[in-house]
Amino acid sequence: TPLVVYFGDAPNDEEAMAETLAAGGIAVGVGPQPPAAASHRLPDPERLTELLTNLTGELTAAHGHDRGDPADSPGVMV
Protein backbone atom coordinates (compact mmCIF):
# COMPACT_ATOMS: atom_id res chain seq x y z
CA THR A 1 0.00 0.00 0.00
CA PRO A 2 1.48 3.35 -0.98
CA LEU A 3 1.98 6.03 1.62
CA VAL A 4 1.43 9.63 0.53
CA VAL A 5 3.79 12.19 2.06
CA TYR A 6 3.35 15.89 1.28
CA PHE A 7 5.99 18.51 2.08
CA GLY A 8 5.05 22.18 2.12
CA ASP A 9 6.32 25.50 3.41
CA ALA A 10 3.60 28.03 2.65
CA PRO A 11 -0.09 28.75 3.26
CA ASN A 12 -0.97 27.62 -0.26
CA ASP A 13 -0.01 24.07 0.85
CA GLU A 14 -2.82 23.87 3.44
CA GLU A 15 -5.43 22.28 1.17
CA ALA A 16 -3.07 19.63 -0.18
CA MET A 17 -1.92 18.82 3.34
CA ALA A 18 -5.49 18.44 4.55
CA GLU A 19 -6.25 16.10 1.64
CA THR A 20 -3.08 14.11 2.33
CA LEU A 21 -4.04 13.67 5.98
CA ALA A 22 -7.62 12.71 5.06
CA ALA A 23 -6.19 9.97 2.82
CA GLY A 24 -4.13 8.60 5.72
CA GLY A 25 -0.87 10.22 4.61
CA ILE A 26 1.70 12.39 6.31
CA ALA A 27 1.87 16.18 5.92
CA VAL A 28 5.25 17.71 6.72
CA GLY A 29 5.67 21.45 7.18
CA VAL A 30 9.10 22.82 6.32
CA GLY A 31 10.64 26.01 7.64
CA PRO A 32 10.06 28.49 10.44
CA GLN A 33 6.36 29.06 9.68
CA PRO A 34 5.01 25.76 8.34
CA PRO A 35 1.37 25.44 7.29
CA ALA A 36 -0.93 24.85 10.26
CA ALA A 37 -2.26 21.61 8.73
CA ALA A 38 1.16 19.95 8.98
CA SER A 39 1.18 16.82 11.14
CA HIS A 40 5.00 16.88 11.32
CA ARG A 41 7.62 19.60 11.01
CA LEU A 42 11.17 20.09 9.77
CA PRO A 43 13.05 23.27 10.67
CA ASP A 44 14.49 24.02 7.22
CA PRO A 45 14.99 22.71 3.66
CA GLU A 46 18.40 21.31 4.59
CA ARG A 47 16.77 18.91 7.06
CA LEU A 48 14.30 17.89 4.34
CA THR A 49 17.21 17.08 2.04
CA GLU A 50 18.85 15.07 4.81
CA LEU A 51 15.61 13.18 5.52
CA LEU A 52 15.03 12.32 1.87
CA THR A 53 18.65 11.27 1.35
CA ASN A 54 18.50 8.94 4.35
CA LEU A 55 15.09 7.57 3.37
CA THR A 56 16.19 6.85 -0.18
CA GLY A 57 19.28 5.08 1.10
CA GLU A 58 17.21 2.94 3.46
CA LEU A 59 14.69 2.06 0.74
CA THR A 60 17.45 1.26 -1.72
CA ALA A 61 19.16 -1.01 0.82
CA ALA A 62 15.88 -2.70 1.70
CA HIS A 63 15.39 -3.61 -1.94
CA GLY A 64 18.90 -5.04 -2.25
CA HIS A 65 20.31 -2.34 -4.52
CA ASP A 66 23.87 -1.28 -3.84
CA ARG A 67 24.14 1.36 -6.52
CA GLY A 68 22.18 3.24 -9.11
CA ASP A 69 19.25 5.55 -9.09
CA PRO A 70 17.03 4.96 -6.00
CA ALA A 71 14.03 5.74 -8.17
CA ASP A 72 14.73 2.48 -10.00
CA SER A 73 13.81 0.59 -6.82
CA PRO A 74 10.31 -0.91 -6.76
CA GLY A 75 7.92 1.16 -4.67
CA VAL A 76 10.07 4.31 -4.67
CA MET A 77 8.56 7.33 -6.37
CA VAL A 78 10.53 10.56 -6.44
C-alpha positions in Angstrom: 0.0 0.0 0.0 1.5 3.3 -1.0 2.0 6.0 1.6 1.4 9.6 0.5 3.8 12.2 2.1 3.4 15.9 1.3 6.0 18.5 2.1 5.1 22.2 2.1 6.3 25.5 3.4 3.6 28.0 2.6 -0.1 28.8 3.3 -1.0 27.6 -0.3 0.0 24.1 0.8 -2.8 23.9 3.4 -5.4 22.3 1.2 -3.1 19.6 -0.2 -1.9 18.8 3.3 -5.5 18.4 4.6 -6.2 16.1 1.6 -3.1 14.1 2.3 -4.0 13.7 6.0 -7.6 12.7 5.1 -6.2 10.0 2.8 -4.1 8.6 5.7 -0.9 10.2 4.6 1.7 12.4 6.3 1.9 16.2 5.9 5.2 17.7 6.7 5.7 21.5 7.2 9.1 22.8 6.3 10.6 26.0 7.6 10.1 28.5 10.4 6.4 29.1 9.7 5.0 25.8 8.3 1.4 25.4 7.3 -0.9 24.8 10.3 -2.3 21.6 8.7 1.2 19.9 9.0 1.2 16.8 11.1 5.0 16.9 11.3 7.6 19.6 11.0 11.2 20.1 9.8 13.1 23.3 10.7 14.5 24.0 7.2 15.0 22.7 3.7 18.4 21.3 4.6 16.8 18.9 7.1 14.3 17.9 4.3 17.2 17.1 2.0 18.9 15.1 4.8 15.6 13.2 5.5 15.0 12.3 1.9 18.7 11.3 1.3 18.5 8.9 4.3 15.1 7.6 3.4 16.2 6.9 -0.2 19.3 5.1 1.1 17.2 2.9 3.5 14.7 2.1 0.7 17.5 1.3 -1.7 19.2 -1.0 0.8 15.9 -2.7 1.7 15.4 -3.6 -1.9 18.9 -5.0 -2.3 20.3 -2.3 -4.5 23.9 -1.3 -3.8 24.1 1.4 -6.5 22.2 3.2 -9.1 19.2 5.6 -9.1 17.0 5.0 -6.0 14.0 5.7 -8.2 14.7 2.5 -10.0 13.8 0.6 -6.8 10.3 -0.9 -6.8 7.9 1.2 -4.7 10.1 4.3 -4.7 8.6 7.3 -6.4 10.5 10.6 -6.4 
